[in-house]
């Protein structure tokens, strides 16, 4: 890191990597596995605040089941 002129701690780089994976829309199970967590619950506990709620799929299913359809 010194040779590259980086001052960040390795843990900070790991957190940045996880944050970027979340921002790209990767699912929590895949992120958890990439980070080596024993359970996705660990990833959610640490990074859960970074996941944006998105219930579009649930709304589509609800509309389809009620006969409203989405197109």
N, CA, C and O atoms as a Tinker XYZ file with bonds, in Angstrom:
   284  protein
     1  N      0.821000   -1.181000    0.000000    73     2
     2  CA     0.000000    0.000000    0.000000    64     1     3
     3  C      0.874000    1.255000    0.000000    63     2     4     5
     4  O      0.528000    2.260000   -0.623000    81     3
     5  N      2.000000    1.191000    0.699000    73     3     6
     6  CA     2.894000    2.353000    0.720000    64     5     7
     7  C      3.421000    2.639000   -0.679000    63     6     8     9
     8  O      3.466000    3.791000   -1.110000    81     7
     9  N      3.818000    1.592000   -1.380000    73     7    10
    10  CA     4.363000    1.759000   -2.731000    64     9    11
    11  C      3.321000    2.371000   -3.665000    63    10    12    13
    12  O      3.663000    3.143000   -4.561000    81    11
    13  N      2.049000    2.027000   -3.455000    73    11    14
    14  CA     0.974000    2.565000   -4.288000    64    13    15
    15  C      0.509000    3.935000   -3.806000    63    14    16    17
    16  O     -0.303000    4.589000   -4.461000    81    15
    17  N      1.025000    4.361000   -2.668000    73    15    18
    18  CA     0.635000    5.662000   -2.140000    64    17    19
    19  C     -0.738000    5.676000   -1.486000    63    18    20    21
    20  O     -1.374000    6.725000   -1.385000    81    19
    21  N     -1.193000    4.508000   -1.043000    73    19    22
    22  CA    -2.501000    4.405000   -0.399000    64    21    23
    23  C     -2.358000    4.537000    1.105000    63    22    24    25
    24  O     -1.422000    4.003000    1.700000    81    23
    25  N     -3.281000    5.244000    1.709000    73    23    26
    26  CA    -3.242000    5.406000    3.157000    64    25    27
    27  C     -4.408000    4.701000    3.848000    63    26    28    29
    28  O     -4.489000    4.709000    5.076000    81    27
    29  N     -5.288000    4.106000    3.095000    73    27    30
    30  CA    -6.451000    3.433000    3.672000    64    29    31
    31  C     -6.038000    2.110000    4.307000    63    30    32    33
    32  O     -5.105000    1.452000    3.846000    81    31
    33  N     -6.732000    1.737000    5.352000    73    31    34
    34  CA    -6.513000    0.443000    5.982000    64    33    35
    35  C     -7.169000   -0.641000    5.127000    63    34    36    37
    36  O     -8.120000   -0.374000    4.393000    81    35
    37  N     -6.659000   -1.847000    5.229000    73    35    38
    38  CA    -7.198000   -2.953000    4.447000    64    37    39
    39  C     -8.692000   -3.150000    4.738000    63    38    40    41
    40  O     -9.467000   -3.444000    3.828000    81    39
    41  N     -9.089000   -2.989000    5.984000    73    39    42
    42  CA   -10.499000   -3.135000    6.340000    64    41    43
    43  C    -11.359000   -2.093000    5.625000    63    42    44    45
    44  O    -12.488000   -2.387000    5.233000    81    43
    45  N    -10.841000   -0.897000    5.455000    73    43    46
    46  CA   -11.578000    0.154000    4.739000    64    45    47
    47  C    -11.784000   -0.231000    3.282000    63    46    48    49
    48  O    -12.843000    0.023000    2.710000    81    47
    49  N    -10.775000   -0.839000    2.689000    73    47    50
    50  CA   -10.896000   -1.281000    1.293000    64    49    51
    51  C    -11.937000   -2.386000    1.170000    63    50    52    53
    52  O    -12.687000   -2.431000    0.195000    81    51
    53  N    -11.984000   -3.275000    2.156000    73    51    54
    54  CA   -12.973000   -4.357000    2.165000    64    53    55
    55  C    -14.383000   -3.766000    2.259000    63    54    56    57
    56  O    -15.291000   -4.198000    1.549000    81    55
    57  N    -14.557000   -2.783000    3.132000    73    55    58
    58  CA   -15.856000   -2.140000    3.297000    64    57    59
    59  C    -16.269000   -1.418000    2.008000    63    58    60    61
    60  O    -17.432000   -1.466000    1.607000    81    59
    61  N    -15.319000   -0.758000    1.373000    73    59    62
    62  CA   -15.601000   -0.076000    0.110000    64    61    63
    63  C    -16.020000   -1.079000   -0.957000    63    62    64    65
    64  O    -16.959000   -0.834000   -1.714000    81    63
    65  N    -15.320000   -2.210000   -1.013000    73    63    66
    66  CA   -15.658000   -3.257000   -1.979000    64    65    67
    67  C    -17.093000   -3.741000   -1.745000    63    66    68    69
    68  O    -17.872000   -3.858000   -2.691000    81    67
    69  N    -17.436000   -4.018000   -0.500000    73    67    70
    70  CA   -18.790000   -4.470000   -0.178000    64    69    71
    71  C    -19.816000   -3.413000   -0.550000    63    70    72    73
    72  O    -20.865000   -3.727000   -1.113000    81    71
    73  N    -19.514000   -2.168000   -0.237000    73    71    74
    74  CA   -20.433000   -1.070000   -0.560000    64    73    75
    75  C    -20.666000   -0.954000   -2.058000    63    74    76    77
    76  O    -21.788000   -0.708000   -2.500000    81    75
    77  N    -19.617000   -1.130000   -2.830000    73    75    78
    78  CA   -19.740000   -1.049000   -4.289000    64    77    79
    79  C    -20.562000   -2.217000   -4.833000    63    78    80    81
    80  O    -21.342000   -2.039000   -5.768000    81    79
    81  N    -20.396000   -3.408000   -4.260000    73    79    82
    82  CA   -21.195000   -4.560000   -4.687000    64    81    83
    83  C    -22.674000   -4.322000   -4.406000    63    82    84    85
    84  O    -23.530000   -4.634000   -5.233000    81    83
    85  N    -22.965000   -3.768000   -3.240000    73    83    86
    86  CA   -24.352000   -3.471000   -2.879000    64    85    87
    87  C    -24.927000   -2.420000   -3.822000    63    86    88    89
    88  O    -26.046000   -2.566000   -4.313000    81    87
    89  N    -24.163000   -1.364000   -4.072000    73    87    90
    90  CA   -24.624000   -0.290000   -4.961000    64    89    91
    91  C    -24.872000   -0.790000   -6.374000    63    90    92    93
    92  O    -25.711000   -0.242000   -7.090000    81    91
    93  N    -24.141000   -1.838000   -6.785000    73    91    94
    94  CA   -24.320000   -2.371000   -8.136000    64    93    95
    95  C    -25.538000   -3.277000   -8.239000    63    94    96    97
    96  O    -25.899000   -3.724000   -9.328000    81    95
    97  N    -26.179000   -3.550000   -7.083000    73    95    98
    98  CA   -27.400000   -4.352000   -7.105000    64    97    99
    99  C    -27.195000   -5.829000   -6.858000    63    98   100   101
   100  O    -28.130000   -6.616000   -7.010000    81    99
   101  N    -25.988000   -6.223000   -6.478000    73    99   102
   102  CA   -25.726000   -7.631000   -6.199000    64   101   103
   103  C    -26.509000   -8.068000   -4.970000    63   102   104   105
   104  O    -26.681000   -7.288000   -4.033000    81   103
   105  N    -26.984000   -9.301000   -4.965000    73   103   106
   106  CA   -27.800000   -9.786000   -3.852000    64   105   107
   107  C    -26.940000  -10.076000   -2.620000    63   106   108   109
   108  O    -25.736000  -10.309000   -2.726000    81   107
   109  N    -27.578000  -10.056000   -1.463000    73   107   110
   110  CA   -26.870000  -10.182000   -0.191000    64   109   111
   111  C    -26.196000  -11.546000   -0.035000    63   110   112   113
   112  O    -25.133000  -11.633000    0.580000    81   111
   113  N    -26.782000  -12.598000   -0.570000    73   111   114
   114  CA   -26.178000  -13.927000   -0.456000    64   113   115
   115  C    -24.842000  -13.972000   -1.185000    63   114   116   117
   116  O    -23.855000  -14.476000   -0.649000    81   115
   117  N    -24.809000  -13.451000   -2.391000    73   115   118
   118  CA   -23.563000  -13.433000   -3.166000    64   117   119
   119  C    -22.511000  -12.564000   -2.493000    63   118   120   121
   120  O    -21.344000  -12.946000   -2.411000    81   119
   121  N    -22.921000  -11.407000   -2.017000    73   119   122
   122  CA   -21.986000  -10.510000   -1.336000    64   121   123
   123  C    -21.419000  -11.193000   -0.096000    63   122   124   125
   124  O    -20.214000  -11.147000    0.152000    81   123
   125  N    -22.288000  -11.821000    0.672000    73   123   126
   126  CA   -21.871000  -12.516000    1.879000    64   125   127
   127  C    -20.829000  -13.587000    1.569000    63   126   128   129
   128  O    -19.826000  -13.710000    2.272000    81   127
   129  N    -21.069000  -14.348000    0.527000    73   127   130
   130  CA   -20.117000  -15.402000    0.128000    64   129   131
   131  C    -18.794000  -14.808000   -0.320000    63   130   132   133
   132  O    -17.733000  -15.321000    0.036000    81   131
   133  N    -18.842000  -13.732000   -1.098000    73   131   134
   134  CA   -17.598000  -13.098000   -1.574000    64   133   135
   135  C    -16.760000  -12.560000   -0.423000    63   134   136   137
   136  O    -15.530000  -12.577000   -0.478000    81   135
   137  N    -17.438000  -12.081000    0.624000    73   135   138
   138  CA   -16.726000  -11.529000    1.771000    64   137   139
   139  C    -16.292000  -12.603000    2.766000    63   138   140   141
   140  O    -15.557000  -12.323000    3.713000    81   139
   141  N    -16.751000  -13.832000    2.544000    73   139   142
   142  CA   -16.365000  -14.929000    3.419000    64   141   143
   143  C    -17.154000  -14.999000    4.718000    63   142   144   145
   144  O    -16.711000  -15.622000    5.683000    81   143
   145  N    -18.320000  -14.364000    4.747000    73   143   146
   146  CA   -19.151000  -14.424000    5.945000    64   145   147
   147  C    -19.762000  -15.814000    6.078000    63   146   148   149
   148  O    -20.024000  -16.489000    5.083000    81   147
   149  N    -19.982000  -16.227000    7.306000    73   147   150
   150  CA   -20.591000  -17.525000    7.550000    64   149   151
   151  C    -22.076000  -17.545000    7.260000    63   150   152   153
   152  O    -22.673000  -18.612000    7.113000    81   151
   153  N    -22.680000  -16.356000    7.177000    73   151   154
   154  CA   -24.121000  -16.255000    6.970000    64   153   155
   155  C    -24.441000  -14.898000    6.347000    63   154   156   157
   156  O    -23.771000  -13.908000    6.645000    81   155
   157  N    -25.461000  -14.843000    5.485000    73   155   158
   158  CA   -25.884000  -13.549000    4.945000    64   157   159
   159  C    -26.336000  -12.592000    6.047000    63   158   160   161
   160  O    -26.299000  -11.375000    5.866000    81   159
   161  N    -26.764000  -13.138000    7.192000    73   159   162
   162  CA   -27.197000  -12.286000    8.303000    64   161   163
   163  C    -26.050000  -11.399000    8.789000    63   162   164   165
   164  O    -26.281000  -10.279000    9.245000    81   163
   165  N    -24.829000  -11.893000    8.693000    73   163   166
   166  CA   -23.669000  -11.093000    9.099000    64   165   167
   167  C    -23.527000   -9.899000    8.168000    63   166   168   169
   168  O    -23.340000   -8.770000    8.620000    81   167
   169  N    -23.617000  -10.152000    6.869000    73   167   170
   170  CA   -23.513000   -9.066000    5.891000    64   169   171
   171  C    -24.636000   -8.051000    6.100000    63   170   172   173
   172  O    -24.403000   -6.845000    6.018000    81   171
   173  N    -25.841000   -8.529000    6.366000    73   171   174
   174  CA   -26.962000   -7.613000    6.606000    64   173   175
   175  C    -26.757000   -6.814000    7.883000    63   174   176   177
   176  O    -27.119000   -5.639000    7.947000    81   175
   177  N    -26.184000   -7.439000    8.892000    73   175   178
   178  CA   -25.926000   -6.738000   10.142000    64   177   179
   179  C    -24.920000   -5.614000    9.982000    63   178   180   181
   180  O    -25.049000   -4.561000   10.606000    81   179
   181  N    -23.913000   -5.840000    9.140000    73   179   182
   182  CA   -22.857000   -4.848000    8.940000    64   181   183
   183  C    -23.228000   -3.825000    7.873000    63   182   184   185
   184  O    -23.000000   -2.628000    8.048000    81   183
   185  N    -23.799000   -4.298000    6.771000    73   183   186
   186  CA   -24.033000   -3.444000    5.609000    64   185   187
   187  C    -25.510000   -3.208000    5.300000    63   186   188   189
   188  O    -25.834000   -2.601000    4.279000    81   187
   189  N    -26.400000   -3.673000    6.158000    73   187   190
   190  CA   -27.831000   -3.584000    5.895000    64   189   191
   191  C    -28.324000   -2.178000    5.597000    63   190   192   193
   192  O    -29.251000   -1.998000    4.807000    81   191
   193  N    -27.719000   -1.197000    6.215000    73   191   194
   194  CA   -28.140000    0.194000    6.005000    64   193   195
   195  C    -27.869000    0.676000    4.586000    63   194   196   197
   196  O    -28.404000    1.702000    4.167000    81   195
   197  N    -27.042000   -0.058000    3.844000    73   195   198
   198  CA   -26.704000    0.350000    2.476000    64   197   199
   199  C    -27.671000   -0.208000    1.433000    63   198   200   201
   200  O    -27.718000    0.279000    0.303000    81   199
   201  N    -28.443000   -1.228000    1.811000    73   199   202
   202  CA   -29.405000   -1.803000    0.876000    64   201   203
   203  C    -30.622000   -0.907000    0.801000    63   202   204   205
   204  O    -31.190000   -0.531000    1.826000    81   203
   205  N    -31.022000   -0.565000   -0.410000    73   203   206
   206  CA   -32.206000    0.269000   -0.614000    64   205   207
   207  C    -33.410000   -0.654000   -0.790000    63   206   208   209
   208  O    -33.358000   -1.602000   -1.574000    81   207
   209  N    -34.485000   -0.381000   -0.069000    73   207   210
   210  CA   -35.679000   -1.219000   -0.228000    64   209   211
   211  C    -36.245000   -1.083000   -1.636000    63   210   212   213
   212  O    -36.303000    0.012000   -2.196000    81   211
   213  N    -36.656000   -2.205000   -2.192000    73   211   214
   214  CA   -37.210000   -2.220000   -3.545000    64   213   215
   215  C    -38.276000   -3.302000   -3.590000    63   214   216   217
   216  O    -37.964000   -4.493000   -3.628000    81   215
   217  N    -39.509000   -2.891000   -3.584000    73   215   218
   218  CA   -40.579000   -3.886000   -3.576000    64   217   219
   219  C    -41.288000   -4.002000   -4.923000    63   218   220   221
   220  O    -42.446000   -4.414000   -4.986000    81   219
   221  N    -40.592000   -3.640000   -5.997000    73   219   222
   222  CA   -41.223000   -3.728000   -7.326000    64   221   223
   223  C    -41.652000   -5.152000   -7.656000    63   222   224   225
   224  O    -42.744000   -5.362000   -8.185000    81   223
   225  N    -40.797000   -6.141000   -7.345000    73   223   226
   226  CA   -41.145000   -7.528000   -7.651000    64   225   227
   227  C    -42.380000   -7.948000   -6.866000    63   226   228   229
   228  O    -43.250000   -8.636000   -7.400000    81   227
   229  N    -42.462000   -7.542000   -5.606000    73   227   230
   230  CA   -43.631000   -7.876000   -4.796000    64   229   231
   231  C    -44.889000   -7.221000   -5.364000    63   230   232   233
   232  O    -45.953000   -7.839000   -5.381000    81   231
   233  N    -44.777000   -5.983000   -5.825000    73   231   234
   234  CA   -45.930000   -5.289000   -6.409000    64   233   235
   235  C    -46.393000   -5.975000   -7.687000    63   234   236   237
   236  O    -47.595000   -6.080000   -7.934000    81   235
   237  N    -45.460000   -6.438000   -8.494000    73   235   238
   238  CA   -45.803000   -7.143000   -9.736000    64   237   239
   239  C    -46.531000   -8.446000   -9.408000    63   238   240   241
   240  O    -47.544000   -8.770000  -10.028000    81   239
   241  N    -46.005000   -9.199000   -8.419000    73   239   242
   242  CA   -46.639000  -10.459000   -8.025000    64   241   243
   243  C    -48.036000  -10.203000   -7.464000    63   242   244   245
   244  O    -48.985000  -10.919000   -7.783000    81   243
   245  N    -48.149000   -9.189000   -6.638000    73   243   246
   246  CA   -49.449000   -8.858000   -6.059000    64   245   247
   247  C    -50.470000   -8.511000   -7.144000    63   246   248   249
   248  O    -51.615000   -8.962000   -7.098000    81   247
   249  N    -50.047000   -7.716000   -8.110000    73   247   250
   250  CA   -50.944000   -7.341000   -9.201000    64   249   251
   251  C    -51.330000   -8.550000  -10.029000    63   250   252   253
   252  O    -52.483000   -8.691000  -10.436000    81   251
   253  N    -50.360000   -9.427000  -10.279000    73   251   254
   254  CA   -50.655000  -10.622000  -11.085000    64   253   255
   255  C    -51.618000  -11.545000  -10.352000    63   254   256   257
   256  O    -52.524000  -12.112000  -10.963000    81   255
   257  N    -51.427000  -11.697000   -9.056000    73   255   258
   258  CA   -52.296000  -12.587000   -8.283000    64   257   259
   259  C    -53.696000  -12.016000   -8.112000    63   258   260   261
   260  O    -54.658000  -12.767000   -7.951000    81   259
   261  N    -53.816000  -10.707000   -8.146000    73   259   262
   262  CA   -55.141000  -10.099000   -7.992000    64   261   263
   263  C    -55.839000   -9.913000   -9.332000    63   262   264   265
   264  O    -56.965000   -9.420000   -9.393000    81   263
   265  N    -55.154000  -10.314000  -10.412000    73   263   266
   266  CA   -55.741000  -10.200000  -11.742000    64   265   267
   267  C    -55.496000   -8.861000  -12.407000    63   266   268   269
   268  O    -55.985000   -8.617000  -13.510000    81   267
   269  N    -54.738000   -7.985000  -11.746000    73   267   270
   270  CA   -54.472000   -6.654000  -12.298000    64   269   271
   271  C    -53.404000   -6.667000  -13.376000    63   270   272   273
   272  O    -53.440000   -5.842000  -14.289000    81   271
   273  N    -52.457000   -7.587000  -13.285000    73   271   274
   274  CA   -51.389000   -7.691000  -14.281000    64   273   275
   275  C    -50.548000   -6.448000  -14.368000    63   274   276   277
   276  O    -50.960000   -5.372000  -13.935000    81   275
   277  N    -49.373000   -6.595000  -14.927000    73   275   278
   278  CA   -48.434000   -5.473000  -15.131000    64   277   279
   279  C    -48.177000   -5.263000  -16.601000    63   278   280   281
   280  O    -47.364000   -4.414000  -16.966000    81   279
   281  N    -48.831000   -5.995000  -17.440000    73   279   282
   282  CA   -48.637000   -5.784000  -18.869000    64   281   283
   283  C    -48.240000   -6.971000  -19.511000    63   282   284
   284  O    -48.030000   -6.976000  -20.724000    81   283
